[in-house]
């Protein structure tokens, strides 16, 4: 028998904003492994959602996209895809 513990309560996710020349020029490397997290993302009436995020400073720009959610009728869903940055 396998018992799940469920989903954990969400906490605020830090995502940098490079909105000034000083922040852009900062030499401290961005080594985040999780680039975007939003437990409240909603899908629009057309079935799509748009996200924006800043990438990290890793040379390998391969991204593992993982989307997990719960449908309005309570079913869990998961989608994974690997993509490369242009």
Secondary structure, DSSP 8 states (H G I E B T S, - for coil): -------------------SHHHHH--S----S-----TT----TTS---------S-S--EEEEEEEEE-TTS-EEEEEEEEE--
